[in-house]
Amino acid sequence: METTHEPGGATSVDSLQRDLAVLAAERDRLSKRAAALSDQLLESEQALVELEEMRTRVTQLEASVAEAEAELESAYRQIDNLTRELEAIHSTVSWRVTGVLRAVRRLTTGARPTR
């Protein structure tokens, strides 16, 4: 094998060996970077799976909230209906006529007034 001398006394083989060492170091650095990026990609994919699970849970919770709101609205309507019904009873003649009897009973039994 022929060797040529570069200025300063270095041979082309020495130069190639230095270049090879530089390239090997660069390859190692890039391999480490690729491994780190691969780990980050895996973490990102796991985070996406968790995000999708959370979105599904949010959708379920929103449906539960809507159902609870509907039940609450129904309960409010029932309260309103019963309140109107009680007010109608209290406004009847028979309720007013029996008011004296209820008052006497409260006085004799110590019960609280109903209205």
C-alpha positions in Angstrom: 0.0 0.0 0.0 1.3 3.3 -0.9 1.3 6.1 1.6 1.3 9.7 0.6 2.4 12.5 2.8 0.3 15.5 3.5 1.7 18.8 4.4 3.0 18.6 8.0 4.0 14.9 7.7 0.7 13.2 8.2 -0.1 10.3 5.9 -3.4 9.8 4.2 -4.0 6.7 6.3 -3.7 8.8 9.4 -6.1 11.3 8.0 -8.6 8.5 7.1 -8.3 7.0 10.6 -9.0 10.4 12.1 -12.0 10.9 9.8 -13.2 7.4 10.7 -12.9 8.1 14.4 -14.9 11.4 13.9 -17.5 9.5 11.9 -17.8 6.7 14.5 -18.3 9.3 17.2 -20.9 11.1 15.2 -22.6 7.7 14.5 -22.6 7.0 18.3 -24.0 10.4 19.0 -26.8 10.0 16.4 -27.6 6.5 17.7 -28.1 7.9 21.2 -30.2 10.7 19.8 -32.3 8.2 17.9 -32.8 6.1 21.0 -33.9 9.2 23.0 -36.3 10.2 20.2 -37.7 6.6 20.1 -38.3 6.8 23.9 -40.0 10.2 23.5 -42.2 8.8 20.7 -43.2 5.9 22.9 -44.1 8.3 25.7 -46.0 10.4 23.3 -48.0 7.4 22.1 -48.8 6.4 25.6 -49.9 10.0 26.4 -52.2 9.9 23.4 -53.8 6.7 24.6 -54.3 8.2 28.0 -55.7 11.4 26.4 -58.2 9.3 24.4 -59.2 7.4 27.6 -59.7 10.8 29.4 -61.8 12.1 26.5 -64.0 9.0 26.7 -64.4 9.5 30.4 -65.3 13.2 29.9 -67.9 12.2 27.4 -69.3 9.7 29.9 -69.3 12.3 32.7 -71.0 14.8 30.5 -73.8 12.3 29.8 -74.1 11.6 33.5 -74.3 15.3 34.2 -77.0 15.7 31.5 -79.0 12.9 33.1 -78.6 14.3 36.6 -79.7 17.7 35.3 -82.8 16.1 33.7 -83.6 14.4 36.9 -83.2 17.6 38.9 -85.5 19.5 36.4 -88.1 16.7 36.9 -87.8 17.0 40.7 -88.2 20.8 40.5 -91.3 20.3 38.3 -92.7 17.9 40.8 -92.0 20.3 43.7 -93.8 23.0 41.7 -96.8 20.8 41.0 -97.1 19.7 44.7 -96.7 23.2 45.9 -99.6 24.3 43.6 -101.6 21.4 44.8 -101.0 22.2 48.4 -101.9 25.9 47.8 -105.1 24.8 46.1 -106.0 22.6 49.2 -105.2 25.5 51.5 -107.5 27.8 49.5 -110.5 25.5 49.7 -113.5 26.3 51.9 -113.2 23.1 53.8 -109.6 23.9 54.7 -110.6 27.3 56.0 -113.7 25.9 57.9 -111.6 23.2 59.6 -108.9 25.7 60.5 -110.5 26.2 63.9 -110.5 22.5 64.6 -106.8 22.2 63.7 -105.9 25.1 66.0 -107.8 23.5 68.9 -106.0 20.2 68.3 -102.6 22.0 68.2 -103.3 23.7 71.5 -104.3 20.5 73.2 -101.6 18.3 71.7 -98.8 20.9 71.5 -98.4 20.2 67.7 -96.8 22.8 65.4 -99.0 24.8 63.0 -99.3 23.4 59.5 -99.5 26.8 57.9 
